[in-house]
Every structure is written in C-alpha cells, then in structure tokens.
Amino acid sequence: MLSWSSTEAGTPADLAAIADGEGDGGLPFGAELVAFAEAIGGFDEAALAAARNRLTAAAGEAFMVDAAAVVANFEMMTRVADGTGAEFPAETAVHRAALDARLDIGGFTSAR
C-alpha cells in the first residue's frame, strides 16, 4: 500500500531504504517515520517515546497520531487475516514473493 499511495501522491517511496531503516525513503518526514515504525515494533519504551517525540517535532502531533493510527490499523488487519486463515490470491504470489524478499520480511512470525 505504501508504494502505491506514495506513487499516487507524487512521491514514490524507496522501499529498500525503508526496509533497511536508512535515510528517509524519499518521503517527507521519512526518517522520522522509519524510526517511529522501528520503535513501535520493538520493546523499548524509551526508544518509542524518543521516536514519537522526534516525529511530533518534525511533522506535528496530528501527523504522529495519524501515523500511529495507520500502524494500529495494519496490526489489526494482520491479526484478522491471520486469525481467519486468509491467504493472498495465487495470481499475486510472484509479485508478493518479490516484494517480501525486497523488504526482507520472511523472518516475521506472521510469514509462517
């Protein structure tokens, strides 16, 4: 969704940079967003607070709240899909496999 929405907005995201956690991925506030996402995925409350504060300082509180809501929504959608046993359609398997490899997400628990 990020690659599609960022392209539609006229600012294509560099998914490799985002996956590597390097730079800004070509997105406004990208470095702060990547740090925020990394911190949300971790277990360090101090790192999360620092990332949240940096994102808020750079982009404003409303932007940070929107980013947190997007993360929460994706977490919810993943849990629903996993709980129902939903799978990607076969016709998207090749594209999905390439994207998964590019983002190096095969190690996540939900990739089972």
MIKE-861559 format. One record per residue: residue number from 1; residue in three letters; chain; x, z, y of N, C-alpha, C in turn. Coordinates in steps of 0.001 Angstrom, whole numbers, plus 500000, padded with zeros to 6 digits. Atoms other than C-alpha are relative to their C-alpha. Layout:
<atom NUM; 'ALA'; 'A'; <X; Z; Y>; <X; Z; Y>; <X; Z; Y>>
...
***
This chain:
<atom 1; 'MET'; 'A'; <500814; 500000; 498808>; <500000; 500000; 500000>; <500861; 500000; 501260>>
<atom 2; 'LEU'; 'A'; <499137; 499951; 498821>; <502845; 500772; 502405>; <500539; 498623; 500332>>
<atom 3; 'SER'; 'A'; <499444; 501316; 499707>; <504374; 497339; 502011>; <498940; 499086; 500590>>
<atom 4; 'TRP'; 'A'; <501079; 500830; 499477>; <501018; 495669; 502614>; <499607; 500443; 501408>>
<atom 5; 'SER'; 'A'; <500472; 499538; 498693>; <499902; 497870; 505515>; <501051; 499821; 501085>>
<atom 6; 'SER'; 'A'; <498968; 500171; 498977>; <503255; 497735; 507284>; <500165; 498530; 500373>>
<atom 7; 'THR'; 'A'; <499932; 501440; 499709>; <503342; 493940; 506973>; <498820; 499588; 500866>>
<atom 8; 'GLU'; 'A'; <501194; 500302; 499205>; <499789; 493712; 508312>; <500139; 500500; 501435>>
<atom 9; 'ALA'; 'A'; <499812; 499427; 498666>; <500817; 495904; 511250>; <501135; 499312; 500760>>
<atom 10; 'GLY'; 'A'; <498927; 500726; 499332>; <503701; 493531; 512022>; <501349; 500678; 499927>>
<atom 11; 'THR'; 'A'; <498746; 499280; 500163>; <506428; 495964; 510959>; <500263; 500183; 498511>>
<atom 12; 'PRO'; 'A'; <499793; 499880; 501448>; <507346; 495206; 507335>; <500983; 501118; 499652>>
<atom 13; 'ALA'; 'A'; <499161; 498874; 500417>; <508794; 498265; 505605>; <501095; 499528; 499055>>
<atom 14; 'ASP'; 'A'; <498899; 500216; 500931>; <512159; 498169; 503856>; <499862; 501057; 498910>>
<atom 15; 'LEU'; 'A'; <500301; 499034; 501046>; <511040; 499830; 500629>; <501260; 500545; 499336>>
<atom 16; 'ALA'; 'A'; <498760; 499522; 500606>; <514580; 500044; 499244>; <500608; 501121; 500839>>
<atom 17; 'ALA'; 'A'; <499460; 498956; 499122>; <515736; 502039; 502276>; <499157; 501264; 499902>>
<atom 18; 'ILE'; 'A'; <500885; 498844; 500121>; <512695; 504284; 501950>; <500255; 500708; 498676>>
<atom 19; 'ALA'; 'A'; <499754; 499411; 501316>; <513311; 504822; 498223>; <501347; 500721; 499962>>
<atom 20; 'ASP'; 'A'; <498674; 499381; 499956>; <516975; 505605; 498937>; <500049; 501187; 500947>>
<atom 21; 'GLY'; 'A'; <500007; 498914; 499031>; <515984; 508021; 501703>; <501006; 499789; 501114>>
<atom 22; 'GLU'; 'A'; <498996; 500322; 498987>; <518323; 506220; 504087>; <499364; 499254; 501162>>
<atom 23; 'GLY'; 'A'; <500482; 500707; 498824>; <517529; 505166; 507630>; <498511; 500202; 500229>>
<atom 24; 'ASP'; 'A'; <501399; 499869; 499611>; <514068; 504529; 508946>; <499082; 499022; 499273>>
<atom 25; 'GLY'; 'A'; <500815; 500965; 500746>; <512894; 501789; 506570>; <499400; 498927; 500879>>
<atom 26; 'GLY'; 'A'; <500540; 500983; 499072>; <512225; 499647; 509619>; <498677; 500407; 500621>>
<atom 27; 'LEU'; 'A'; <501288; 499514; 499503>; <509244; 501794; 510593>; <500178; 500949; 501177>>
<atom 28; 'PRO'; 'A'; <499957; 498999; 498930>; <508514; 503730; 513769>; <499946; 501403; 499393>>
<atom 29; 'PHE'; 'A'; <499903; 498630; 500516>; <509436; 507370; 513057>; <500300; 500010; 498502>>
<atom 30; 'GLY'; 'A'; <499751; 500141; 501430>; <510547; 506145; 509632>; <500922; 501060; 499426>>
<atom 31; 'ALA'; 'A'; <499068; 498997; 500511>; <513482; 508518; 509240>; <499319; 501359; 499891>>
<atom 32; 'GLU'; 'A'; <500729; 498719; 500028>; <511277; 511485; 510101>; <498940; 500006; 498905>>
<atom 33; 'LEU'; 'A'; <501003; 500099; 501061>; <508558; 510239; 507739>; <500630; 500132; 498623>>
<atom 34; 'VAL'; 'A'; <499312; 499901; 501286>; <511024; 509809; 504872>; <500415; 501445; 499738>>
<atom 35; 'ALA'; 'A'; <499592; 498599; 500164>; <512412; 513313; 505444>; <498788; 500888; 499695>>
<atom 36; 'PHE'; 'A'; <501225; 499238; 500226>; <508863; 514711; 505576>; <499500; 499791; 498577>>
<atom 37; 'ALA'; 'A'; <500461; 500299; 501357>; <507874; 512954; 502343>; <500924; 500631; 498965>>
<atom 38; 'GLU'; 'A'; <499044; 499375; 500918>; <511055; 514122; 500615>; <499762; 501504; 499928>>
<atom 39; 'ALA'; 'A'; <500208; 498550; 499967>; <510386; 517703; 501724>; <498682; 500390; 499329>>
<atom 40; 'ILE'; 'A'; <501281; 499704; 500636>; <506754; 517586; 500602>; <500141; 499959; 498483>>
<atom 41; 'GLY'; 'A'; <499805; 500120; 501440>; <507922; 516511; 497149>; <500898; 501075; 499406>>
<atom 42; 'GLY'; 'A'; <499085; 498964; 500481>; <510324; 519443; 496900>; <499350; 501369; 499957>>
<atom 43; 'PHE'; 'A'; <500490; 498630; 500114>; <510029; 523187; 496608>; <500616; 500921; 501042>>
<atom 44; 'ASP'; 'A'; <499309; 499220; 498978>; <511981; 524311; 499688>; <499117; 500092; 501239>>
<atom 45; 'GLU'; 'A'; <500921; 499801; 498867>; <509560; 525756; 502238>; <500700; 499848; 501347>>
<atom 46; 'ALA'; 'A'; <499263; 500123; 498732>; <512244; 525940; 504943>; <500281; 498533; 500312>>
<atom 47; 'ALA'; 'A'; <499753; 501432; 499792>; <513120; 522255; 504446>; <498718; 499297; 500411>>
<atom 48; 'LEU'; 'A'; <501286; 500596; 499624>; <509435; 521351; 504638>; <499652; 500348; 501445>>
<atom 49; 'ALA'; 'A'; <500301; 499596; 498618>; <508951; 523351; 507842>; <500880; 499241; 500987>>
<atom 50; 'ALA'; 'A'; <499079; 500720; 499102>; <512031; 521721; 509399>; <499601; 498532; 500106>>
<atom 51; 'ALA'; 'A'; <500400; 501419; 499981>; <510898; 518203; 508400>; <498696; 499817; 500759>>
<atom 52; 'ARG'; 'A'; <501276; 500062; 499288>; <507391; 518873; 509669>; <500226; 500143; 501502>>
<atom 53; 'ASN'; 'A'; <499700; 499804; 498574>; <508785; 520121; 512987>; <500684; 498781; 500606>>
<atom 54; 'ARG'; 'A'; <499318; 501207; 499493>; <511086; 517070; 513348>; <499010; 498857; 500168>>
<atom 55; 'LEU'; 'A'; <500996; 501066; 499890>; <508198; 514686; 512655>; <499069; 500263; 501179>>
<atom 56; 'THR'; 'A'; <500882; 499654; 498883>; <505961; 516525; 515115>; <500699; 499766; 501337>>
<atom 57; 'ALA'; 'A'; <499250; 500189; 498748>; <508674; 516490; 517791>; <500163; 498518; 500320>>
<atom 58; 'ALA'; 'A'; <499775; 501430; 499783>; <509255; 512759; 517307>; <498716; 499230; 500257>>
<atom 59; 'ALA'; 'A'; <501198; 500846; 499983>; <505717; 511471; 516846>; <498733; 500699; 500478>>
<atom 60; 'GLY'; 'A'; <501172; 499259; 499566>; <503312; 514216; 517876>; <499271; 500653; 498828>>
<atom 61; 'GLU'; 'A'; <500694; 499231; 501041>; <501136; 516669; 515995>; <498946; 499177; 499269>>
<atom 62; 'ALA'; 'A'; <501048; 500801; 500647>; <498280; 514230; 515339>; <500601; 499045; 498971>>
<atom 63; 'PHE'; 'A'; <499315; 500904; 500921>; <500719; 511779; 513712>; <500425; 500762; 498744>>
<atom 64; 'MET'; 'A'; <499554; 499200; 501139>; <502169; 514537; 511499>; <498809; 500381; 499124>>
<atom 65; 'VAL'; 'A'; <501189; 499641; 500773>; <498671; 515651; 510467>; <499497; 498788; 499216>>
<atom 66; 'ASP'; 'A'; <500404; 501226; 500708>; <497764; 512042; 509601>; <500929; 499739; 498816>>
<atom 67; 'ALA'; 'A'; <499040; 500220; 501084>; <500959; 511740; 507528>; <499745; 500976; 498856>>
<atom 68; 'ALA'; 'A'; <500292; 499003; 501031>; <500154; 514968; 505668>; <498705; 499652; 499262>>
<atom 69; 'ALA'; 'A'; <501262; 500389; 500624>; <496615; 513730; 505025>; <500194; 498821; 499049>>
<atom 70; 'VAL'; 'A'; <499709; 501142; 500883>; <497958; 510465; 503564>; <500653; 500502; 498714>>
<atom 71; 'VAL'; 'A'; <499344; 499435; 501180>; <500232; 512438; 501229>; <498966; 500700; 499111>>
<atom 72; 'ALA'; 'A'; <501020; 499278; 500770>; <497335; 514667; 500165>; <499050; 499035; 499303>>
<atom 73; 'ASN'; 'A'; <500905; 500981; 500601>; <495095; 511657; 499539>; <500661; 499293; 498814>>
<atom 74; 'PHE'; 'A'; <499312; 500656; 501109>; <497710; 509901; 497393>; <500158; 500951; 498820>>
<atom 75; 'GLU'; 'A'; <499892; 499005; 501081>; <498262; 513113; 495410>; <498665; 500109; 499261>>
<atom 76; 'MET'; 'A'; <501328; 499907; 500607>; <494513; 513357; 494832>; <499697; 498758; 499169>>
<atom 77; 'MET'; 'A'; <500297; 501235; 500731>; <494205; 509695; 493804>; <500808; 499918; 498710>>
<atom 78; 'THR'; 'A'; <499160; 500022; 501191>; <497115; 510016; 491369>; <499450; 500940; 498938>>
<atom 79; 'ARG'; 'A'; <500547; 499039; 500968>; <495599; 513099; 489745>; <498695; 499487; 499377>>
<atom 80; 'VAL'; 'A'; <501241; 500566; 500531>; <492206; 511413; 489396>; <500312; 498879; 499013>>
<atom 81; 'ALA'; 'A'; <499651; 501114; 500886>; <493760; 508278; 487903>; <500630; 500513; 498702>>
<atom 82; 'ASP'; 'A'; <499372; 499446; 501198>; <495942; 510296; 485518>; <498974; 500701; 499119>>
<atom 83; 'GLY'; 'A'; <501001; 499245; 500749>; <493002; 512504; 484510>; <498998; 499124; 499272>>
<atom 84; 'THR'; 'A'; <500968; 500898; 500634>; <490777; 509564; 483694>; <500661; 499017; 499045>>
<atom 85; 'GLY'; 'A'; <499287; 500935; 500867>; <493480; 507626; 481857>; <500031; 498589; 500544>>
<atom 86; 'ALA'; 'A'; <500003; 501331; 499386>; <493232; 504729; 484300>; <501372; 499345; 499876>>
<atom 87; 'GLU'; 'A'; <498760; 500762; 500082>; <495838; 502011; 483881>; <499907; 498794; 500924>>
<atom 88; 'PHE'; 'A'; <499987; 501209; 499189>; <496926; 499110; 486042>; <499549; 498822; 499152>>
<atom 89; 'PRO'; 'A'; <500387; 501203; 500750>; <495383; 495781; 485023>; <501228; 499256; 499495>>
<atom 90; 'ALA'; 'A'; <498874; 500702; 500618>; <497612; 493714; 482740>; <500590; 498935; 500912>>
<atom 91; 'GLU'; 'A'; <499492; 501081; 499136>; <497872; 490891; 485299>; <500910; 500512; 501117>>
<atom 92; 'THR'; 'A'; <499110; 499451; 498969>; <499654; 493246; 487714>; <501242; 500653; 499403>>
<atom 93; 'ALA'; 'A'; <498919; 499278; 500666>; <502096; 494628; 485126>; <501382; 499515; 500438>>
<atom 94; 'VAL'; 'A'; <498683; 500519; 499630>; <505001; 492327; 486036>; <500354; 500419; 501418>>
<atom 95; 'HIS'; 'A'; <499756; 499594; 498614>; <504649; 492978; 489766>; <500247; 501500; 500085>>
<atom 96; 'ARG'; 'A'; <499853; 498544; 499966>; <504240; 496712; 489190>; <501348; 500418; 499423>>
<atom 97; 'ALA'; 'A'; <498725; 499644; 500619>; <507283; 496867; 486899>; <501155; 499737; 500968>>
<atom 98; 'ALA'; 'A'; <498948; 500331; 499038>; <509433; 495146; 489529>; <500007; 501001; 501157>>
<atom 99; 'LEU'; 'A'; <500089; 499047; 498894>; <508171; 497448; 492285>; <500443; 501388; 499552>>
<atom 100; 'ASP'; 'A'; <499569; 498703; 500527>; <508630; 500554; 490117>; <501514; 500077; 499896>>
<atom 101; 'ALA'; 'A'; <498542; 500035; 500119>; <512218; 499519; 489407>; <500647; 500050; 501374>>
<atom 102; 'ARG'; 'A'; <499439; 500030; 498639>; <512869; 498789; 493090>; <499949; 501381; 500645>>
<atom 103; 'LEU'; 'A'; <500171; 498674; 499405>; <511567; 502233; 494068>; <500570; 501117; 499128>>
<atom 104; 'ASP'; 'A'; <499407; 499036; 500920>; <513196; 503957; 491066>; <499053; 501170; 499731>>
<atom 105; 'ILE'; 'A'; <500989; 498945; 500218>; <510016; 505852; 490225>; <499702; 500246; 498519>>
<atom 106; 'GLY'; 'A'; <500239; 499833; 501428>; <510230; 505639; 486432>; <500241; 501397; 499490>>
<atom 107; 'GLY'; 'A'; <499701; 498641; 500439>; <511504; 509207; 486208>; <498946; 501028; 500348>>
<atom 108; 'PHE'; 'A'; <501037; 499044; 499629>; <508430; 510803; 487728>; <499117; 500321; 498805>>
<atom 109; 'THR'; 'A'; <500850; 499560; 501096>; <506197; 512765; 485385>; <498819; 499073; 499800>>
<atom 110; 'SER'; 'A'; <501183; 500854; 500103>; <503224; 510519; 486159>; <500324; 498607; 499483>>
<atom 111; 'ALA'; 'A'; <499618; 501316; 500502>; <505211; 507473; 484963>; <499894; 499921; 498475>>
<atom 112; 'ARG'; 'A'; <500103; 499983; 501476>; <504637; 508520; 481332>; <499104; 498940; 499481>>
***
